[in-house]
Amino acid sequence: MTTFNPSRQQLLQLFDLLLDNYGRQGWWPAETPFEVMVGAILTQNTAWSNVEVAISNLKQAGVLSPGAIIDSDPVELAQLLRPSGYFNVKANRLQNFCRFLRASGGEAALREKTTQELRLDLLSVNGIGPETADDILLYAFERPVFVIDAYTRRIFSRLGMCSGEESYEKMRQGFESGLGPDQELFNEYHALIVRHAKETCNTKPHCRECSLVSRCLLGASHQV
């Protein structure tokens, strides 16, 4: 399977099952859009609980703002980010992003751009890949962009709806075409996917506890 073309009905049925099981998730857990952006960068290759500690460190040090991050000593900034892992790399990426944000005129100026323009601008920043850019677009700028992550690939490949090898863009466009542009739906759907992958559809899945098991190829094989 090299394509991902789910129907709206298929996607909404899965969404409803997840929503009934977990309830609304209230994502992204942050106080400001800028904090969302910082979290999106720091959550690369680490658990969210570690990101929360790193963001708390930034707050306590009084450097959770673009200007303060830019002006921070890279070594000191990296130490504040240590709980998030790869802290030297992330300190560099965070400073790169904040320089981009300031050079672009800040959040207000970026909000004036179209979604496509803003996405291309974000992807031009060193250290910002498609998933991070789309996290920022969806949760900080409230644009109808569906975020694809490893959890999404895991769940939908087990459901038999994709191979898991499709490109990021094919997966993203599949969700967006199937559901139509709906920022609130995309927000909740992605949050539910993450919740389900962490609690039930783990690397070693708990199929007997899964709300999607009746629709899942892997789950059906585990019920035999």
Beta strands, then each sheet from edge to edge (+ up, - down):
end
